[in-house]
Amino acid sequence: MDYAIQSRFSDPGVHAGLFDALPDDIPGIAAVVRNLVIHYRGGGIEFTGERLAEIDSRWVSAILDVDQKRNGTPLTVPREPVDKVVGCCRDHTLLFVSVLRHKGIPARSRVGFGGYFTEGFNNDHVVAEYWNGERWVMVDTELEPGSHPFDPADMPAGPFTSAAEVWLGYRAGELNGDLYGADPNPEAPLKLHGGWFIRTYVHYQLAHLNGDELLLWDNWGSMSDTLDGADVDGTDRIARLMVAADNGDEAAAKEAGELYRTDPGLTFTGRAFVTSPASGGAFSWQDLSR
């Protein structure tokens, strides 16, 4: 896949011109993204109703629609926190990726888990990578510079772990799956951690790497909220391929991409069962084709 070309999700559409005046440096672009998006749970403001529903603005063009209707100013003009678009890590990352692709820089989103938000727990997370001509550089656009002991504009190995790596560690009995997810609370109505959750994120990782940068509550194919009856061997296979691809195995990357395009259990075809936090429990099938 050519990561310098916009996907249907990262395409800014009629708002592409807004990117022309943005900085060219990575920290500067990340700062613009933080100026536009506020996390629906971690931003310090409780959003409800139509404001919370902004988290389902899955296309960059739609995110920019919301911002421009509310603010109507260049993207570098400071927004008050309450005036930012409500989103999550996926939206921070996709906007960043969109800007870099607009500038002709190969960029992609990476799905996995970050161990730097909750003590003793690894939260589901999406970060960005861009190709600097020599290597893929990992960037967490949500983090303010100096807020963590590592550089968020050039993250080392360790703080973030891909879903594929976590899954293989879980399957090998080396990782406690209950320490990976969106919520460590075992009393929650739906247990948002553990093996099934990690497996779902392997599917997200594969989709994002193949240009389908879907929401973290879109569900399709063989995804399931249980491992009972799930094709865990198939998940093992795609996880191994993605880890090998990360280590430079081009044949593995090609095979993973081919599986995504041809395996009905893996391929996103435009229809998703959406379990959005904004739905109030009213989960539904949606046709996302345009």
N, C-alpha and C positions, 0 to 999 in steps of 0.2 A: 504493500500500500504506500502511496505517496503522501506522507504526512505534511507536506507543504501545501496541499490542496484542501480547501474547506470540505467538510462533510455536510450532509443535509442538516445536521444539528448545530454545527459551528458556524454556518454561513450567516453573516450579519445582514444579508439582504439589502434592503433600501437604506440601512444605516451604515453601510460600509465606509462612507465618507467620513464618519465620525472618528474612524481609526487613523486617518491620515495625519492628524495633528498630534498623535500620541508619542510619548518618548520612545526611543529606540533601545534603551538599556533595560535589562531584565528587572532590576529592582523598581525602576520607574513604571514599567508596565504593570507589575504586581501591585504597586501602590494605587494605580488607577482602578484596578479590579476591586481592591478593598474599599475604594471610594464609592463603588457602585452597588455592591452586594453586602447584605447583612445576614448572618446565619439565623435561621428561624428558631434555633434552640440556644445557641451560644452567643447571641448578640446583645443580651441584657435587656431585651424588650420582648414582651409577650404579645405576639401577633395572633389575631383571630379573624374569622370570616374571610372577606375578600382579600385582605392583606396576607393572611396565611396561605390562601390559594395561589399566591404568586410563586410558591415553591414548585408549582406544576408547569411553569413557563419553560418547557424543555428545550426550545430552540433559542439560540443566541438572538435571533431577530426578534423573538417575542420578549426576551428579557430587556432588550434595548427599547422595544415599544413601550414597555412599562416605565422605564426610566425617563424616556423623552416626554411621554404624556404627563408625567409628574413633575419633572424638573426642566426639560426643554433647553438645557444648556450644554456646552461642550463637556466631555466626559472627565476632564481634569478639574472642572469647577467643583469645589468641595460640596458634598451633600451632608445634610444632617443625618444622624443614624436612622431616625424615624422615616426619612425620605428615601432611603436606599431600597433597592429591590430585595424582597425577602427570598432567600435561597439557602443553599448549603454548600458543602465543599465541592460537590460536582459542578455547581454553577460558577464558583470562583475559578475552578480549573478550566472549564469549557470557555469562559470568556477570555482567559489568558491564552489558551490555545488558539482561539479564534483570531486574536490580535496578531500573534506570531505568524500564523498562516497567512494573514493579510499582508504581512511584511515579507513573505516568501521564506520564512524560517520553518523547517519541519518541526512539528510539535504534536504531542499526543497526551491523552489522559491515562493515568495508571490507577487501578483500583486495588485496594488492599486494606491494611490496618495500620494505624499510627499508635505508638505506645507513649505518646507525649502529651496526652490530654487528661487522662484519668489515672491516678495512681493505682498500679496493680492491674490495669485493664487495658486492652488494645481496641480502640474505637475504629469502627468502619470509617474509611477515609478515601478520598480521591485527591491525587496530586498530579502535577504536570511534569512532563519531560520535554526538552527541546534538544535538537542536534546542533552542537556548536562547531561542527566541522570535523571533530575528532571523536566525540563521545556523546552519549545521552546524559544530559544534566537534569537532575531532579529538582523541582521547585515546589515549595508549599506556599501558594499565593495568599493563603489566609493569615499567615504568621507575620507579625511585625518584625522588622530587623532588630536583633538583640533580645528578642523575647524568649529565646531558647539557647541552649549551649552549643547549637550547631547553626550553620548558615542556611536559612530557609531558601536562599537563592541558589544554593549549590549543596544540596543535602548529601551527607555521606551515607553509606550503607548502614542499616541498623535501625534508625528511628522509625522508618516506614518499611513494611514488609508486604510484598504482593500477596494477593489472595491465593495464587497458585502455590507459593512457597508455604503459606500457612496451612493450606489443605494437605499438602504432602507431609508436613510435619505432624499434623493431626492424625493422618492416616497411619503414620509410622509409630504413633504413640509417644511422640517426643514433645507434643504441645497439648496443653489443656484447652480444649475447644471452648469451654465456658468462659475463658478469659478473652475471647474475641467476639465482637459483635457491636450492636448499637446501644445496648442497655444490659448491664450486668445483673439487674434485679431478677432473681428467680421467681418472685411472686407476681411479676407482670402478667397480664392476661395472655400475651403471646411472648414466649421466650425468645427474645431478640439476640441470641448468642448461641454458640455451639456449632456442631457439625453441619446441620442443615443450612445455617446462616452462612458459614464459610463457603459451602458448596455453591450457594446462590451467588456469592461474590466472585467465585471463579468464572461463572457464566458472565457476570458483568465485565470482568476483566477482559475476557475474550471478545465480547461485543465492542467494548471501547477501543480495543486495539485494532478492530476491523472497521472503525468509522461509525459505529452505532453507539454514540455516547449517551445512552439512555439514562433516565432517572433511576434512583436507587430504590424505587418502589414499582418499577415496571417488571412484570413477570410474563414469561412466554416459554414455549417449548417444554423441556423436561424439568424445569425448575419446580421445586416443591418445598413446603414448609416442614418436611420430615425426610429422614433418610430411609425410612421403611419403603422398600420397593424402588428406591432411586437407583439410577445407573451410576453407582459410585466408581465402578471400573472405568467407565467412559470419562468421568471427571478426573480420575487419576491420569488418564492418557493425555487429556488436553492440558492439565496442570504441568505434567512433565514436559510437554512440548513447549509451553510458554516459558518455563524456567530455562530450558535449553536455549530457546531463542534469545532470552535475556543475556545468556552467556555467549552469544555470538553465533549460534548454530542457525544459519540461514535456511537450511533444509527443514528444520523443525518449525521455524516461523512460517514457511510456505505451507507445510502440512497442516498446521493449526488454522491458518487462514482458509485452506481448502475445506477442512472439516466444518468451519463456521458457515461457509457458503452452501454446503451440501447436506449436512446432517439436520434433519427436521427437529431433533431435540435441542439443537444449539442455535439454529438460525432464527434471527428476528425478522419476521416477514411483514411487520407493520401493525400487528394486532397484539395488544398487551392487556393483561389483567392487572389493573392499577390499584395498589394498596396505599394510596397517599395518606400521610399524616393529616392532610387538610380535609379528608373525606368524612371524618366523624364516624368511621366504620362502614360507610356506604361504598364498599369496594365494587368495581365494575370492569367489564371488558370495554376497551376503547380501541377504535381504529385510528391509528396515528398517521396513516398515509395522507399526503397532501394532494 
